[in-house]
């Protein structure tokens, strides 16, 4: 079973104060890049994996999706999503992505935002998603960029005014513990090659891969985003069944 860090009071409290938690999709700097990769959702059956507060699930319905299934391991997240949603065509359920089972060919589009780096068995999850999609269906997801995960260390150095982000054993895959909003958060590090090759081996066709970086306008508005130019934080992937 995956680590349910989001239901820890200190983690949930910290997470609820993040910009993306307060402002939803508009508070996620990478959202415009993600939105550009989304297909027409009109009439589609959508599964939102790691739905959190349900921001994307509600967006999908506003974009014309016929039905959305939002899944998350966190009881607190699902409770918040249900409280913020009054649409009977959105169904929220508690689910462990490491043990997920979905009906065969029951969805026309799959989406996930910053959830899969908490999943230990990525291969099993990808296979589950693949068989749950109809032929030709697209799947868009984001994860923490593997370089970001391998260099995520609050003790970054400053040399002659320049920030350096030491990469820690990038090729050594597996669980890593970090202190982010709470102590002992477990994330599973995989290289970009492993991530993409797992998708290919399962039968997906790669359509788009983006090592997201903020635009100049975004950096001007939020100067702290300049860090994301020095080392990528988010990987955006679109594949097709």
C-alpha positions as CSV (number, residue, x, y, z in Angstrom):
1,X,0.0,0.0,0.0
2,X,1.3,3.5,-0.8
3,X,2.3,5.9,1.9
4,X,-0.7,8.0,2.8
5,X,1.2,11.2,3.7
6,X,-1.6,13.6,2.7
7,X,-3.8,12.5,5.7
8,X,-1.1,13.5,8.2
9,X,-2.3,16.7,9.8
10,X,0.9,18.6,9.4
11,X,1.3,17.6,5.8
12,X,-2.3,18.4,4.9
13,X,-2.1,21.7,6.6
14,X,1.0,22.7,4.7
15,X,-0.3,21.4,1.4
16,X,-3.6,23.4,1.8
17,X,-1.5,26.6,1.9
18,X,0.2,26.0,-1.4
19,X,-0.7,28.3,-4.3
20,X,-2.1,25.4,-6.3
21,X,-4.3,24.3,-3.4
22,X,-5.7,27.8,-2.8
23,X,-6.1,28.9,-6.5
24,X,-6.6,25.5,-8.2
25,X,-5.4,25.0,-11.7
26,X,-4.7,28.8,-12.1
27,X,-2.3,28.5,-9.2
28,X,-0.2,25.8,-11.0
29,X,2.4,27.5,-13.2
30,X,2.6,24.5,-15.4
31,X,-1.1,24.4,-16.2
32,X,-1.0,26.3,-19.5
33,X,1.5,23.8,-20.8
34,X,-0.6,20.9,-19.6
35,X,-3.8,22.4,-21.1
36,X,-2.2,22.7,-24.5
37,X,-1.8,18.9,-24.5
38,X,-5.4,18.1,-23.6
39,X,-7.7,16.6,-26.2
40,X,-11.3,17.8,-26.7
41,X,-13.0,16.4,-23.7
42,X,-16.6,16.7,-25.0
43,X,-18.6,13.6,-24.2
44,X,-15.6,11.7,-22.8
45,X,-15.4,9.4,-19.8
46,X,-12.5,10.6,-17.8
47,X,-10.4,9.1,-14.9
48,X,-8.5,11.6,-12.8
49,X,-5.7,9.6,-10.9
50,X,-4.6,11.3,-7.7
51,X,-7.4,13.9,-8.0
52,X,-6.7,15.8,-4.8
53,X,-9.2,18.5,-4.2
54,X,-10.9,17.7,-7.5
55,X,-9.7,20.8,-9.5
56,X,-9.1,18.9,-12.7
57,X,-12.2,16.7,-12.3
58,X,-14.4,19.8,-12.2
59,X,-12.5,21.4,-15.1
60,X,-13.1,18.3,-17.2
61,X,-16.8,18.5,-16.7
62,X,-16.8,22.2,-17.5
63,X,-14.9,21.2,-20.7
64,X,-17.7,18.9,-21.7
65,X,-16.7,15.5,-20.2
66,X,-19.7,13.2,-19.8
67,X,-18.4,11.6,-16.6
68,X,-15.4,11.9,-14.4
69,X,-14.0,9.4,-11.9
70,X,-11.7,11.1,-9.4
71,X,-9.4,8.8,-7.4
72,X,-7.2,9.6,-4.4
73,X,-5.7,7.7,-1.5
74,X,-6.3,10.5,0.9
75,X,-9.5,10.6,2.8
76,X,-9.0,14.3,3.6
77,X,-8.5,15.0,-0.1
78,X,-11.6,13.1,-1.2
79,X,-13.7,14.8,1.6
80,X,-12.5,18.2,0.4
81,X,-13.2,17.3,-3.3
82,X,-16.7,16.1,-2.4
83,X,-17.4,19.3,-0.4
84,X,-16.4,21.5,-3.2
85,X,-18.3,19.6,-5.9
86,X,-22.1,19.5,-6.6
87,X,-22.0,17.7,-9.9
88,X,-23.5,14.2,-9.9
89,X,-21.5,13.4,-13.0
90,X,-18.3,13.5,-11.0
91,X,-17.7,10.4,-8.8
92,X,-14.9,10.6,-6.1
93,X,-13.5,7.5,-4.6
94,X,-10.7,6.5,-2.3
95,X,-8.2,4.3,-4.1
96,X,-4.6,3.2,-3.7
97,X,-2.9,3.7,-7.1
98,X,-0.4,0.9,-6.3
99,X,-3.3,-1.6,-6.0
100,X,-5.7,0.1,-8.5
101,X,-8.1,-2.0,-10.7
102,X,-10.2,-0.4,-13.4
103,X,-12.8,-1.9,-15.8
104,X,-11.5,-2.7,-19.2
105,X,-12.0,-0.1,-22.0
106,X,-14.1,2.1,-19.7
107,X,-12.5,5.5,-20.2
108,X,-11.8,7.8,-23.1
109,X,-9.1,9.9,-21.4
110,X,-6.9,9.5,-18.4
111,X,-5.2,12.3,-16.4
112,X,-2.9,12.6,-13.5
113,X,-1.1,15.5,-11.8
114,X,2.0,15.1,-9.6
115,X,0.9,11.7,-8.2
116,X,2.9,8.9,-9.8
117,X,6.2,9.7,-8.0
118,X,4.4,8.3,-4.9
119,X,3.7,5.0,-6.7
120,X,6.1,2.1,-6.2
121,X,5.0,-0.2,-9.0
122,X,4.7,2.2,-12.0
123,X,4.6,-0.7,-14.4
124,X,1.6,-2.3,-12.8
125,X,-0.2,1.1,-12.8
126,X,0.6,1.9,-16.4
127,X,-0.7,-1.6,-17.5
128,X,-3.9,-1.0,-15.5
129,X,-4.5,2.4,-17.2
130,X,-3.7,1.0,-20.6
131,X,-6.4,-1.7,-20.4
132,X,-8.9,0.7,-18.9
133,X,-8.7,3.1,-21.9
134,X,-10.4,2.5,-25.3
135,X,-8.2,2.2,-28.3
136,X,-6.9,5.6,-29.5
137,X,-7.6,7.2,-26.1
138,X,-5.0,9.7,-24.8
139,X,-3.4,9.8,-21.4
140,X,-1.7,13.0,-20.0
141,X,0.2,13.1,-16.8
142,X,2.8,15.1,-14.9
143,X,5.4,13.9,-12.3
144,X,8.2,15.5,-10.5
145,X,11.1,15.6,-12.9
146,X,13.6,12.8,-12.0
147,X,16.4,15.4,-11.9
148,X,14.4,17.5,-9.4
149,X,13.8,14.5,-7.2
150,X,17.4,13.4,-7.4
151,X,18.6,16.9,-6.4
152,X,15.8,17.9,-4.0
153,X,17.9,19.0,-1.1
154,X,17.4,22.1,1.0
155,X,21.2,22.4,1.4
156,X,21.7,23.7,-2.1
157,X,25.0,25.6,-2.5
158,X,25.8,29.1,-3.6
159,X,29.0,29.6,-5.5
160,X,30.0,33.1,-6.7
161,X,26.3,34.0,-6.5
162,X,25.3,31.0,-8.6
163,X,23.0,28.3,-7.4
164,X,24.1,24.7,-7.9
165,X,21.8,21.7,-7.7
166,X,23.9,18.6,-7.0
167,X,22.3,15.5,-8.5
168,X,22.4,12.6,-6.1
169,X,22.9,9.2,-7.7
170,X,20.5,9.8,-10.6
171,X,20.7,6.3,-12.0
172,X,20.0,4.7,-8.6
173,X,16.2,4.1,-8.8
174,X,13.9,3.3,-5.9
175,X,12.3,4.9,-2.9
176,X,13.8,8.1,-1.4
177,X,12.8,9.8,1.8
178,X,12.6,13.6,1.9
179,X,11.3,16.2,4.3
180,X,8.7,18.2,2.3
181,X,5.8,19.7,4.4
182,X,6.4,16.8,6.8
183,X,9.3,14.5,7.7
184,X,9.8,11.1,6.0
185,X,7.9,11.6,2.8
186,X,8.6,8.7,0.5
187,X,8.9,9.3,-3.3
188,X,9.9,6.7,-5.9
189,X,12.7,7.9,-8.2
190,X,12.8,6.6,-11.8
191,X,14.9,7.9,-14.6
192,X,13.2,9.5,-17.6
193,X,14.3,6.5,-19.7
194,X,12.6,4.0,-17.3
195,X,9.4,6.1,-17.3
196,X,9.1,6.4,-21.1
197,X,10.3,2.8,-21.8
198,X,7.7,1.5,-19.3
199,X,5.0,3.3,-21.2
200,X,6.3,2.0,-24.6
201,X,6.6,-1.6,-23.4
202,X,3.0,-1.5,-22.1
203,X,1.8,-0.5,-25.6
204,X,1.4,3.3,-25.4
205,X,2.7,5.5,-28.1
206,X,4.6,8.6,-27.0
207,X,3.0,11.8,-28.3
208,X,4.7,14.6,-26.3
209,X,7.3,14.9,-23.6
210,X,8.0,18.3,-22.0
211,X,10.6,19.2,-19.4
212,X,8.5,22.1,-18.3
213,X,10.1,25.5,-17.6
214,X,8.4,28.8,-16.8
215,X,8.0,31.5,-19.4
216,X,9.7,34.9,-19.1
217,X,6.4,36.5,-18.2
218,X,5.8,34.0,-15.4
219,X,9.2,34.6,-14.0
220,X,8.6,38.4,-14.1
221,X,5.4,37.9,-12.2
222,X,6.8,35.3,-9.8
223,X,10.6,35.7,-9.5
224,X,11.0,32.5,-7.5
225,X,10.1,30.5,-10.6
226,X,13.5,31.4,-12.0
227,X,14.8,28.3,-10.1
228,X,12.9,26.1,-12.5
229,X,15.1,27.3,-15.3
230,X,18.2,26.0,-13.5
231,X,16.8,22.5,-13.0
232,X,13.5,21.2,-14.3
233,X,10.9,20.5,-11.6
234,X,8.0,18.9,-13.7
235,X,7.9,16.4,-16.5
236,X,4.8,16.5,-18.7
237,X,4.0,13.4,-20.8
238,X,1.2,12.6,-23.3
239,X,0.7,9.1,-24.6
240,X,-1.9,7.4,-26.7
241,X,-3.3,3.8,-26.4
